[in-house]
Amino acid sequence: MKTEPKTKIFLVDDDALLLKSMQLEFLEHEQFIVETFATGELCIENLSSKPDVIVLDYHLDGIDKHAMNGIETLDKVKAFNANIPVIMLSSQDKIDVAVNCMHHKAFDYVVKSETAFMRLQKIIATILQYQKMEKELSWYMERM
């Protein structure tokens, strides 16, 4: 029986409690490998380990007021590899913030709430399904 490879998720948030909570939630599901980072800078430094998905906080200035914010981090991720899907996470329930994230090529935007983890799971499942379809299509196109 062929087992599916595990999905590597980067979680980036300056809220240590939320970060640990999300990490534990994802680790309850055996299909994930989770790496956590408290700053955008640390995330960028580790992109060479090839995350499949990044969940990125919009504000990242809780530890260091001069730290790179979520949008700056998103832009650097996309410059490194435009194909890495990034889901922005924020406590701000404002349409202009969500639209700004999408303009910077975020895959989706999730408001921090009691349902955020369920939404993240669904979005990641969608991303993985889309990536699988792309691989299959590419495989078929190579054979034509």
C-alpha positions as CSV (number, residue, x, y, z in Angstrom):
1,M,0.0,0.0,0.0
2,K,1.4,3.4,-1.0
3,T,1.3,6.0,1.7
4,E,0.9,9.6,0.9
5,P,3.9,11.8,1.7
6,K,3.4,14.1,4.7
7,T,2.6,17.7,4.1
8,K,5.1,20.2,5.6
9,I,3.4,23.2,7.1
10,F,5.2,26.3,8.3
11,L,3.2,28.2,11.0
12,V,4.4,31.8,11.5
13,D,2.9,33.8,14.4
14,D,4.3,36.0,17.2
15,D,1.6,34.8,19.6
16,A,3.4,31.9,21.3
17,L,0.2,30.4,22.8
18,L,-1.7,30.5,19.5
19,L,1.4,29.1,17.7
20,K,1.7,26.1,20.1
21,S,-2.1,25.5,19.9
22,M,-2.1,25.4,16.1
23,Q,1.0,23.2,16.1
24,L,-0.7,20.7,18.4
25,E,-3.9,20.7,16.4
26,F,-2.0,20.0,13.2
27,L,0.2,17.3,14.8
28,E,-2.9,15.4,15.9
29,H,-3.3,14.6,12.2
30,E,-0.6,12.2,11.0
31,Q,-0.3,13.6,7.5
32,F,1.4,16.8,8.7
33,I,5.0,17.8,9.5
34,V,4.8,21.2,11.3
35,E,7.6,23.8,11.8
36,T,6.9,26.9,13.8
37,F,8.4,30.3,13.6
38,A,7.9,33.4,15.8
39,T,9.1,35.9,13.1
40,G,8.9,36.3,9.4
41,E,12.7,36.5,9.3
42,L,13.0,33.0,10.8
43,C,10.5,31.7,8.3
44,I,12.4,33.2,5.3
45,E,15.7,31.7,6.7
46,N,14.2,28.3,6.6
47,L,12.4,28.3,3.2
48,S,15.1,26.0,1.8
49,S,13.5,23.2,3.7
50,K,10.6,23.4,1.2
51,P,7.3,23.9,3.0
52,D,4.2,22.8,1.2
53,V,2.0,25.4,2.8
54,I,2.7,28.5,5.0
55,V,0.2,29.8,7.5
56,L,1.3,33.4,8.2
57,D,0.1,36.0,10.7
58,Y,-0.6,39.4,9.3
59,H,0.9,41.3,12.2
60,L,4.3,40.0,13.4
61,D,5.5,42.7,15.7
62,G,4.6,41.3,19.1
63,I,8.1,40.2,19.9
64,D,10.1,42.9,18.0
65,K,8.4,46.1,16.9
66,H,10.9,46.3,14.0
67,A,10.3,42.8,12.8
68,M,9.1,42.1,9.3
69,N,5.3,42.2,9.1
70,G,3.2,39.5,7.4
71,I,2.9,41.3,4.1
72,E,6.6,41.8,3.9
73,T,7.2,38.1,4.7
74,L,4.6,37.1,2.1
75,D,6.3,39.1,-0.5
76,K,9.7,37.5,0.3
77,V,8.2,34.0,0.3
78,K,6.7,34.7,-3.1
79,A,10.0,36.1,-4.4
80,F,11.8,32.9,-3.2
81,N,9.1,30.6,-4.7
82,A,5.9,31.9,-6.1
83,N,4.3,28.4,-6.0
84,I,4.3,28.1,-2.2
85,P,0.7,28.7,-1.0
86,V,0.5,31.1,1.8
87,I,-2.6,31.5,4.0
88,M,-2.8,34.7,5.9
89,L,-4.1,34.7,9.4
90,S,-5.2,37.8,11.3
91,S,-7.4,38.9,14.1
92,Q,-8.6,41.8,11.8
93,D,-12.0,41.1,10.3
94,K,-11.6,43.9,7.7
95,I,-12.2,43.4,4.0
96,D,-9.5,45.9,3.0
97,V,-6.9,43.8,4.9
98,A,-8.0,40.6,3.2
99,V,-8.0,42.3,-0.2
100,N,-4.5,43.6,0.5
101,C,-3.3,40.1,1.3
102,M,-4.8,38.7,-1.9
103,H,-3.2,41.5,-3.9
104,H,0.1,40.2,-2.5
105,K,-0.7,36.8,-3.8
106,A,-1.9,35.1,-0.6
107,F,-3.9,31.9,-1.3
108,D,-6.5,32.8,1.3
109,Y,-7.2,34.9,4.3
110,V,-8.5,33.5,7.6
111,V,-9.7,35.5,10.6
112,K,-8.5,34.2,14.0
113,S,-11.6,32.8,15.7
114,E,-12.8,29.6,17.3
115,T,-13.4,28.2,13.8
116,A,-10.1,29.3,12.3
117,F,-8.4,25.8,12.6
118,M,-11.3,24.1,10.8
119,R,-11.1,26.7,8.0
120,L,-7.3,26.2,7.8
121,Q,-7.8,22.4,7.5
122,K,-10.3,22.9,4.6
123,I,-8.1,25.4,2.8
124,I,-5.1,23.1,3.1
125,A,-7.1,20.2,1.8
126,T,-8.1,22.3,-1.1
127,I,-4.5,23.3,-1.8
128,L,-3.4,19.7,-1.7
129,Q,-6.2,18.5,-4.0
130,Y,-5.3,21.3,-6.4
131,Q,-1.6,20.4,-6.4
132,K,-2.4,16.7,-7.0
133,M,-4.6,17.6,-10.0
134,E,-1.8,19.9,-11.4
135,K,0.7,17.0,-11.1
136,E,-1.7,14.6,-12.8
137,L,-2.4,17.1,-15.6
138,S,1.3,17.7,-16.1
139,W,1.9,13.9,-16.2
140,Y,-0.8,13.5,-18.9
141,M,0.4,16.5,-20.9
142,E,4.0,15.1,-21.0
143,R,2.7,12.0,-22.6
144,M,0.8,13.6,-25.4
